[in-house]
Amino acid sequence: MTSKSRKSLLVLIAGALAVALLFIAFRPHPTAVDLEAVTRGPLQVTINADGKTRIKDLYEVSSPIAGTALRSPVEEGDQVEAGVTVVARVEPLAPSLIDARTRIQLEAAVREASAAADLAEAQLRQADEELNYAQSQFDRTKALVDRGVSSVSTLEDAEQVLSLRTAARDAAISNVQMAQSSLARAQAALLEPGAEDMTGDTCCVAITAPISGTVLVISQVSEHAVAIGSELLSIGDLNDLEIEADILSSDAVGLEIGARAIVERWGGEPPLEAKLKSLAPRAETHTSSLGIEEQRVAATFDLVTPAEERLGLGHQYAVFLRVVEWETDAALNIPLAALFRSNGDWAVFVAEGDRARLRLVEIGHRTDRRVEILSGLEEGEQVIPHPADTIADGVVIVDRESL
């Protein structure tokens, strides 16, 4: 090979290397992306809320009289039987202490009542004597009339006098009873704390459980004074629970009575089942932990799961609710992170071979993670979640997992 030919060959090789280097330097580099398949399966739209359990029918036992509630015969957590278990005992009010002036006045009232009682008894004895005399006069006159010695008018006068004396005796008996009652009342006013008349087993009011259930709260265990209607304890049936929760008014609008709810974070497994029982007709303003004012509606849920499958769940326990607003078993869906706006329409990037292609889609329901696809995609296709700014229609891509 001549030197000229050798030189031409070297120039050709150098040119080829330069072209190869330029091709390598300026060719498009594939962008590594994550790919998610378009799948068909269950999809559930839920409204999440924090809730608390509560007993449906809570019984507050109160004192029927003013007095002293004795030390509680039961403890919180005890099981009680309706109409049998004594849950509280209340003594009537003890008489108050008497000052010197009041004592003198009350003792004078006792003496006055005692004298009135003596007078009434004396009047009763007088009425008895007058009645006996009238009865004897009537009997004598009747005998004379029967023999024809006395007139019938005389008998009628004797009979009238007898009736008057009988009525006078009845009035005297009533006066004695009234005087004795007044004396007893005056004597009772002199009683002070610790008097023998105020002691005994008959002085206490025993209160039995209104229902069979569990003692939840005892207002005060030790002996203490109570007024009429003072709360003594609370009783409820832990097998009869419901759940209360506050839901955003905008979410409550789309709920129907009977909607299914999933109860989580209750302290056991698996999740419990509940259904919406009622929604309050008005919303109330609540301030969130971030200081934002929200309009929330009080919602009540019935627990559907049997009591034996939620052992340990009690009154005012915290739970987490997922209220099902919509669900299906066969929804075409993709990750919500793959969705973005393109000229006002929803769009995704679909992997076609080694290229990313922009695809407009129509969406339906969506959750916080996935979205229902109504049109624009087919099951099995792959979309790009969280597309970077470097992704555009026609960009070369490579699956990150293949690297």
Phi, psi and omega in degrees: 000132181285162180297329180289319179293319179298321181294319179296322180294319180295321179295320180296317180295318180297321179295318179296319178296321180296317179297319180296318179295320178295322180294317180295322184289324187254000179288152180289133178269133179294145179264128180286129181224161171268143181239139177232136182280147172281120186240163174239127183183191182295142176218135187223126177258120184235157173250121184266142180202148172274139181222175177224143175281157174203152177283133184300308183245097180264127182256120176262115180271124182239166182280130179280347181224164172274134181172218182239119175279122180287168180305137187300130178281352179235166179238160177298132182097349179291146174272134182234156180246135183300129176074000183241307184286125176280118184256347179198151174228134183232128174268144176297164179299133174283149178297150181277163177292150185249130176280170186299314181297314180297322179298317180298318180295318181291322178295322177296322178294325177295315179297318179298316179293324178295318178295321178295324178293318177299316180298318180295321178293322177296319178294328177292318178297320178296319180295325177296317180296316180295325178292319179298318180295317179296323179295319180292323178295320180295317180297318180296314181296320180297321179295320179293322179295322181295330179270355178083014182275322182249162182273160179293326180297324177295322177295320179297320177296319180293322179295322179294317179298320178298318179297318180297318181291327177294316178295322179295323178293317177301319178296323179294321177299317178297321179297322178296315180297318178296317181295321178294321177295319178297321179295317179297320178295318179294322178291323179296328180294341180272352182292142179236168179305134180094357179294147184298330182293340184263004182254171179120160183291340185279358185273348187262148174258116179266127183252123179263163182296132179287335178218164172276130182176213184238139175287119184266308184222135171247121186299319178203124184285318185284166178298137182201158179282144180224151173261170177298128179088001178295136181288132180255315180195168179239140180229141178204164179261111183291348176278349184246073184255152169224174183236136175245140181211154176256122183245143176304137183300326179293330177279325183295333182300324184273002182266148176244148177300132184098358179301141181284145178225143178254125184258117181239171178055039179264356177108359181215179179229149354279183176301152180268160178253140178216167176220148183292125181263316183201156173235136179296145181285351180223151179262159177234152181276124176238149177256124182285174179296340178269003179084016181264131177282131182230149175264117184237148183246134178285125180239142180241135182236137173272135175281124181269327180299131180302153184299326182290347179261004178225044180299140179096343180283126185238193183285133178065031175276143180280138177220168177240129185250138168240102183275123184281114177271326180201145177203154176209159181264350186217070178255132172287120188215157179224168175296139179299331183292344179277350187269140175207170181266138176223107181055040177087354179251159175279141183213163175218164171259126181251139178277114175242102186067235178256020182239149173266129181239133178285131182226125175279140183226160173248128185251161176242238180286155177214152177249191179284354181231328185229161183224142179280135179254122179269326179200159177107342181224159177239151179300135179100337176295161182243135180243164183256109175282150181050056181295133179283170180295339181281349180276128177215172181296123179093356180293139177287132182230163176217140180293129184297327182290342180275352181281000000 
